[in-house]
Amino acid sequence: MLWACAVFILLASIAGFVTGRGWWKTSQEDSPPPDLPTTAEQRAAALRLVDEAVTARHEDRIQGSVNAITEARRLAPDLPGLDVFVGEIAWERRDAGTVRRAALEALDGGHNESAAKLLLALEKWMTRSGQDTAVLGESVRQLLGEAEEASLSNAAPFFFHGEVSRLLADGGGAHRKLLGALHRQTPWASTSLLEVKLQLAAAEATDLGRAAIAAAPTDAASALLRLRDTLLAAGDLREPLSKWLAVSPAFQTDVLMQDLAAIRGAESATTLQEAREQNQPSVPHGSALAGQKFDAD
């Protein structure tokens, strides 16, 4: 809680927190008068700032990202998507209060209903500590269902719906939702990651004695399942880890390491952490390529 508050205070000091309307908002004096429409030049400049904010976010320059979004809103306060963008940053930082405020601002403005409902669901799940998980889970799944209905082509609500269903031991529901996310993936997103997630969901459901449906595993999924079994048995991870790293893309490996590290009773967290620190995904952040020179061919 203290860490989340520290992040919130830092971002508030960057963007200028005023009158409780949200740290990503500028003051009324800094915004154009409501009777003056945004000019084409202002809108173009605001869009360039949004692009700058996205770049800064992926480079983990949060201050630069928030500054760019703040200036974009000053230039074009009617530009949609800014609240959702801030909500996504806050979710990555586990700042639940800001996630909720940003999502509600987006809904109040009639913008990005699907993304806003998804953020509300994530905030509710993030703050579930001390609550009845089964009851809360149904409330979260209802919000995710509303996010799906608001934009049937949006893969993200289906993915998180599948993840929550998996954590609630609903193997069939997890399979349907993750498959729905898989079918909605854009060409540049990783369908192979979702195929592996489907295998993990089926394995976890089987462990709990629940019926599970999954297609034949890919090489990467088979290697990960073997590594998972070794983790659960507290065995030597070196061989299965090496074989999995050999067939799994770097970015996918970085994501799935988090699932492996969360396995209850795993006594090899140090080995996984060392492997994760050595793994440098070059997509989408590109940090592994920084400063390198390449031949023309």
C-alpha positions as a printed NumPy array, in Angstrom:
array([[  0.   ,   0.   ,   0.   ],
       [  2.795,   2.421,   0.879],
       [  4.548,   1.61 ,  -2.396],
       [  1.375,   2.212,  -4.411],
       [  0.805,   5.523,  -2.608],
       [  4.394,   6.575,  -3.318],
       [  3.896,   5.94 ,  -7.028],
       [  0.639,   7.901,  -6.95 ],
       [  2.256,  10.861,  -5.181],
       [  5.154,  10.858,  -7.64 ],
       [  2.874,  10.906, -10.659],
       [  0.633,  13.525,  -9.034],
       [  3.585,  15.836,  -8.533],
       [  4.555,  15.37 , -12.171],
       [  1.173,  16.042, -13.735],
       [ -0.265,  18.578, -11.29 ],
       [ -2.973,  17.244,  -8.969],
       [ -5.861,  19.719,  -8.743],
       [ -9.293,  19.68 ,  -7.101],
       [ -9.404,  15.874,  -6.86 ],
       [-10.296,  15.329, -10.512],
       [ -7.348,  13.036, -11.239],
       [ -3.603,  13.526, -11.421],
       [ -3.593,  13.167, -15.215],
       [ -5.835,  16.227, -15.634],
       [ -4.583,  19.777, -16.062],
       [ -6.057,  22.757, -14.28 ],
       [ -9.009,  24.588, -15.774],
       [ -6.83 ,  27.656, -16.326],
       [ -4.425,  25.661, -18.485],
       [ -7.141,  24.2  , -20.709],
       [ -8.638,  26.021, -23.727],
       [-11.946,  27.772, -22.975],
       [-14.889,  25.427, -23.667],
       [-16.308,  27.761, -26.342],
       [-13.108,  27.598, -28.414],
       [-12.899,  24.405, -30.502],
       [ -9.625,  22.572, -30.806],
       [ -7.79 ,  23.619, -33.954],
       [ -6.366,  21.145, -36.449],
       [ -2.852,  22.204, -35.423],
       [ -3.577,  21.619, -31.731],
       [ -5.062,  18.213, -32.424],
       [ -2.094,  17.19 , -34.576],
       [  0.311,  18.31 , -31.847],
       [ -1.714,  16.405, -29.231],
       [ -1.575,  13.221, -31.297],
       [  2.193,  13.564, -31.599],
       [  2.375,  13.91 , -27.817],
       [  0.282,  10.76 , -27.382],
       [  2.744,   8.919, -29.611],
       [  5.583,  10.289, -27.474],
       [  3.762,   9.155, -24.312],
       [  3.377,   5.611, -25.639],
       [  7.072,   5.459, -26.546],
       [  8.074,   6.767, -23.102],
       [  5.809,   4.252, -21.4  ],
       [  7.387,   1.309, -23.221],
       [ 10.818,   2.634, -22.305],
       [  9.703,   2.826, -18.663],
       [ 10.046,   6.623, -18.589],
       [  6.864,   7.191, -16.601],
       [  7.538,  10.866, -15.886],
       [  7.982,  11.621, -19.571],
       [  4.875,   9.627, -20.437],
       [  2.679,  11.447, -17.922],
       [  4.074,  14.845, -18.937],
       [  3.282,  14.147, -22.593],
       [ -0.278,  13.012, -21.809],
       [ -0.864,  16.071, -19.628],
       [  0.252,  18.409, -22.396],
       [ -1.815,  16.481, -24.966],
       [ -4.952,  17.036, -22.898],
       [ -4.158,  20.714, -22.506],
       [ -4.01 ,  21.063, -26.27 ],
       [ -6.968,  18.787, -27.096],
       [ -9.139,  18.051, -24.027],
       [-11.694,  16.237, -26.199],
       [ -9.159,  13.707, -27.48 ],
       [-10.45 ,  10.242, -26.487],
       [ -8.333,   7.532, -24.927],
       [ -6.198,   9.606, -22.548],
       [ -7.95 ,   8.422, -19.374],
       [ -7.665,   4.777, -20.41 ],
       [ -3.978,   5.266, -21.174],
       [ -3.404,   6.63 , -17.666],
       [ -5.438,   3.765, -16.211],
       [ -3.202,   1.244, -17.954],
       [ -0.068,   2.903, -16.545],
       [ -1.625,   2.893, -13.076],
       [ -2.528,  -0.806, -13.406],
       [  1.034,  -1.683, -14.365],
       [  2.138,   0.217, -11.248],
       [ -0.573,  -1.485,  -9.134],
       [ -2.105,   1.904,  -8.237],
       [ -5.695,   0.717,  -7.752],
       [ -7.187,   4.094,  -6.825],
       [ -5.917,   5.795,  -9.959],
       [ -7.018,   2.85 , -12.105],
       [-10.572,   3.261, -10.844],
       [-10.649,   7.057, -11.192],
       [ -9.26 ,   6.93 , -14.717],
       [-11.778,   4.258, -15.78 ],
       [-14.711,   6.212, -14.355],
       [-13.529,   9.399, -16.09 ],
       [-13.43 ,   7.519, -19.398],
       [-16.982,   6.22 , -18.869],
       [-18.229,   9.677, -17.856],
       [-16.78 ,  11.071, -21.07 ],
       [-18.347,   8.305, -23.159],
       [-14.939,   7.059, -24.295],
       [-13.545,   3.531, -24.61 ],
       [-16.284,   1.704, -22.706],
       [-14.714,  -1.713, -23.26 ],
       [-11.271,  -0.675, -22.01 ],
       [-12.768,   1.262, -19.076],
       [-14.865,  -1.727, -17.927],
       [-11.777,  -3.932, -18.239],
       [ -9.821,  -1.54 , -16.002],
       [-12.632,  -1.562, -13.421],
       [-12.564,  -5.365, -13.41 ],
       [ -8.791,  -5.436, -12.967],
       [ -8.99 ,  -2.903, -10.136],
       [-11.627,  -4.985,  -8.362],
       [ -9.536,  -8.156,  -8.697],
       [ -6.37 ,  -6.312,  -7.64 ],
       [ -7.991,  -5.223,  -4.364],
       [ -9.635,  -8.569,  -3.537],
       [ -7.544,  -9.244,  -0.408],
       [ -9.757, -10.217,   2.539],
       [-12.868, -10.699,   0.413],
       [-14.706, -13.857,  -0.603],
       [-12.873, -14.79 ,  -3.805],
       [-15.789, -16.749,  -5.292],
       [-18.288, -13.908,  -4.788],
       [-15.852, -11.247,  -5.921],
       [-14.86 , -13.376,  -8.896],
       [-18.424, -13.395, -10.204],
       [-18.572,  -9.605,  -9.91 ],
       [-15.288,  -9.307, -11.793],
       [-16.474, -11.708, -14.496],
       [-19.65 ,  -9.669, -14.912],
       [-17.593,  -6.528, -15.565],
       [-15.417,  -8.439, -18.017],
       [-18.533,  -9.695, -19.787],
       [-19.738,  -6.096, -20.134],
       [-16.321,  -5.128, -21.53 ],
       [-16.619,  -7.934, -24.083],
       [-20.113,  -6.842, -25.125],
       [-18.971,  -3.241, -25.553],
       [-16.349,  -4.283, -28.111],
       [-16.68 ,  -7.834, -29.388],
       [-13.443,  -7.608, -31.383],
       [-11.336,  -6.601, -28.365],
       [ -9.233,  -9.592, -27.279],
       [ -8.091,  -8.168, -23.925],
       [-11.345,  -8.658, -21.922],
       [-11.594, -12.254, -23.174],
       [ -8.   , -12.929, -22.156],
       [ -8.429, -11.596, -18.617],
       [-11.821, -13.31 , -18.354],
       [-10.028, -16.555, -19.133],
       [ -7.315, -15.835, -16.581],
       [ -9.836, -15.075, -13.812],
       [-11.844, -18.18 , -14.717],
       [ -8.661, -20.237, -14.526],
       [ -7.85 , -18.839, -11.078],
       [-11.4  , -19.676,  -9.971],
       [-10.857, -23.288, -11.129],
       [-13.422, -22.972, -13.942],
       [-11.53 , -24.942, -16.576],
       [-14.327, -24.944, -19.154],
       [-14.932, -21.214, -18.809],
       [-11.197, -20.498, -18.993],
       [-10.918, -22.554, -22.173],
       [-13.82 , -20.742, -23.881],
       [-12.603, -17.261, -22.981],
       [ -8.935, -17.865, -23.788],
       [ -9.972, -19.417, -27.083],
       [-12.097, -16.32 , -27.729],
       [ -9.057, -14.149, -27.052],
       [ -6.966, -16.328, -29.343],
       [ -9.413, -15.849, -32.214],
       [ -9.404, -12.078, -31.693],
       [ -5.644, -11.612, -31.711],
       [ -4.289,  -9.115, -34.189],
       [ -1.592, -10.381, -36.561],
       [  1.221,  -8.766, -34.552],
       [  0.115, -10.265, -31.193],
       [  1.334, -13.616, -29.905],
       [ -1.222, -16.364, -30.482],
       [  1.397, -18.883, -29.361],
       [  1.383, -17.325, -25.873],
       [ -2.351, -17.959, -25.591],
       [ -1.903, -21.536, -26.805],
       [  0.534, -22.121, -23.933],
       [ -1.852, -20.401, -21.484],
       [ -4.604, -22.782, -22.586],
       [ -2.369, -25.73 , -21.731],
       [ -1.563, -24.247, -18.307],
       [ -5.263, -23.716, -17.609],
       [ -6.047, -27.33 , -18.545],
       [ -3.21 , -28.685, -16.386],
       [ -4.294, -26.643, -13.364],
       [ -7.916, -27.708, -13.779],
       [ -6.86 , -31.366, -13.998],
       [ -4.868, -30.997, -10.769],
       [ -8.086, -29.855,  -9.081],
       [-10.112, -32.748, -10.505],
       [-12.001, -30.554, -12.974],
       [-12.766, -31.447, -16.566],
       [-10.471, -29.651, -19.002],
       [-10.371, -29.278, -22.775],
       [ -7.21 , -28.477, -24.703],
       [ -5.748, -29.246, -28.102],
       [ -2.48 , -31.147, -28.505],
       [  0.317, -29.04 , -26.951],
       [  2.917, -27.309, -29.09 ],
       [  6.625, -27.95 , -28.498],
       [  6.85 , -24.797, -26.351],
       [  3.782, -25.803, -24.321],
       [  5.068, -29.361, -23.817],
       [  8.418, -28.05 , -22.593],
       [  6.711, -25.606, -20.22 ],
       [  4.396, -28.29 , -18.821],
       [  7.4  , -30.503, -18.119],
       [  9.102, -27.586, -16.361],
       [  5.919, -26.965, -14.346],
       [  5.777, -30.618, -13.256],
       [  9.403, -30.442, -12.171],
       [  8.672, -27.299, -10.175],
       [  5.743, -28.932,  -8.407],
       [  7.911, -31.939,  -7.589],
       [ 10.729, -29.668,  -6.33 ],
       [ 13.1  , -31.35 ,  -8.784],
       [ 16.204, -30.139, -10.58 ],
       [ 15.133, -27.407, -13.011],
       [ 18.28 , -27.118, -15.07 ],
       [ 17.482, -29.59 , -17.856],
       [ 13.742, -28.81 , -18.317],
       [ 14.435, -25.069, -18.053],
       [ 17.155, -25.278, -20.687],
       [ 14.887, -27.221, -23.062],
       [ 12.021, -24.764, -22.587],
       [ 14.231, -21.717, -23.185],
       [ 15.437, -23.344, -26.406],
       [ 11.93 , -23.44 , -27.947],
       [ 10.218, -20.414, -26.35 ],
       [ 10.465, -16.834, -27.711],
       [ 12.163, -14.384, -25.339],
       [  9.173, -12.108, -24.76 ],
       [  6.859, -15.078, -24.194],
       [  9.373, -16.557, -21.771],
       [  9.442, -13.336, -19.75 ],
       [  5.637, -13.35 , -19.416],
       [  5.326, -17.037, -18.511],
       [  8.119, -16.851, -15.933],
       [  5.671, -14.918, -13.763],
       [  3.175, -17.805, -13.879],
       [  5.888, -20.298, -12.983],
       [  7.156, -18.183, -10.091],
       [  3.636, -18.076,  -8.638],
       [  3.336, -21.866,  -8.344],
       [  2.681, -22.661,  -4.703],
       [  5.393, -24.664,  -3.015],
       [  8.017, -23.976,  -5.672],
       [ 11.434, -24.067,  -4.011],
       [ 13.439, -23.064,  -7.075],
       [ 12.428, -19.4  ,  -7.308],
       [ 16.101, -18.361,  -7.353],
       [ 16.798, -20.439, -10.46 ],
       [ 13.785, -18.923, -12.241],
       [ 14.754, -15.401, -11.207],
       [ 18.275, -15.866, -12.512],
       [ 16.929, -17.183, -15.814],
       [ 14.496, -14.274, -16.078],
       [ 17.246, -11.715, -15.428],
       [ 19.343, -13.259, -18.197],
       [ 16.383, -13.223, -20.591],
       [ 16.255,  -9.9  , -22.49 ],
       [ 13.196,  -9.671, -24.75 ],
       [ 13.893,  -7.429, -27.73 ],
       [ 10.194,  -6.937, -28.498],
       [  8.348,  -4.665, -27.916],
       [ 10.691,  -2.491, -25.829],
       [ 13.811,  -2.941, -27.894],
       [ 16.126,  -2.419, -24.916],
       [ 18.266,  -5.404, -25.895],
       [ 19.046,  -3.754, -29.236],
       [ 19.963,  -0.331, -27.867],
       [ 23.402,   0.832, -28.944],
       [ 24.078,  -2.182, -31.131],
       [ 25.385,  -1.834, -34.701],
       [ 24.131,  -4.041, -37.489],
       [ 25.49 ,  -4.963, -40.888],
       [ 23.654,  -3.626, -43.899],
       [ 22.376,  -7.102, -44.797]])
